[in-house]
């Protein structure tokens, strides 16, 4: 479920079967007496919390901002032309535009190389995994 804490106004998610407490103020809440949205997965709940918090703060909702780190990184990878050697600096720069930290990106590239998903070549990388 996704609900708003009546005490501090923070949106949060929690399993419907439990008596939750607010992650911000610690208030113990009774789910039966709350207005709540029931969703099917933790990922959907997390995105809904982010959307509601953004709307409450007067910010525009952006689906790109709701993606996980891995989903944002996959978007970055897909933005490069397939089969072309891409510099690591270009990957990092584009990933930083998606809110990813350089250290995380470099670790992910190392992991992808160990797994055979990319080949380091001529100061850059070439992705070898199938793209959908």
N, C-alpha and C positions, 0 to 999 in steps of 0.2 A: 504494500500500500504506500501511497504518497500522501502526506498530510502537512498542514501548517500548524506549528506549535502555537496554542492560544496564549501562551505566556510571553514568548519573545518574538514570534512571527517568522521564525526560521522554517523553511520547508525541509522535510527529511523523508527518507524511505525506511520502512521496517517491514518485517514479515507480518502478515495479517493475523497470524495465529498467536502472536506474543503481545504482551502489554509493553509498549515501547516507552522509552524515555528520550527526551529531546537531546540531540548531540551537542547543542550549543549551551543550553541552560540547565540540563539535567532533570527537568520537570518530568515526573512520571505521569503518563497519559492513559486515558481509558479509550481504546479505539472505538468502542460502541457509541460513545458520545461525540465523536469527531466527524467532521466532514472529510471524506477521504476519497482518493481515486484508487481503485484496485486495478493493478496491472499484472501481466503474466510473467515478467522476468525482472531480475535485478537490473539488467542493462536498460530496459525500458523505464524502470523506476528512476534510475540515475539520470537519464536524459530528461525525464519529466521534471525532476527536482531542479536541474540546471535551467530548464526553460522557465519554470515558474519563478525562480530566483532572479533570472535575467529580466523577466517582464516586470517583476515587482520593483526592481532597481531602475526601471525605465530604459533598459537597454534593449536593442533589437535582438531577437532570437536568431541565431545563426546555426544551421545544421552542422557546418564545419566545426564550430566550437563544441559541438556535442559529441564528436567522434572520440574514440579512445586513442591513446598514443599509437598503438599498432595500426589502427584504421587511418590515422593521419599520415603515418609513415608510408603505408601502402598507397595512399593518394599521391604522395610525393614521388614514389617510385614509378607509378603509372604515368606521371606527367612527363617523363623522359622518353624519347624515341627508343623503341625496342632495338636491341642489338648494337647500339652506339655506346662507345666508351664515354663515361661521364666523370668529370672530376669530383673528387670527394668534397672539395670546397663548394661546388655548385649544389651538391646534395645537401650539405649542411646548411647552406644559405637558404635554400628553398624550405627545408625542414624547420628552420628557425621561424620562417614566416608562418608556419602552421603551429607555432608555440612549442616546438620540441627543442630540448637542450642539446647542444653539441656533443656533450659526453655521452648522452643516451644514444644519439644517432651513431656515433663511432662504435659503441659497444654492439649496437644492432648490426652494423655492417660487418664487424668481426664475426658475429654469430652467423650471419648469412654466408660468409665466406667458408666457415667451418662446415656448414650444412650443404655446401655446393650450390648455393643459390646465386652466387655472383663470383666473378673472376676479377682479380685485381690485374690491371693491364695498363702500361704506359702512364703511370701516375693517376689513374682513375679506376673505375670499375665498370664491368659490363654485367648486367643482370642476365641470368640464364634460366630463371624459372619461368614457367608458362604464365602468360598474362591473360586475364579474362576481361 
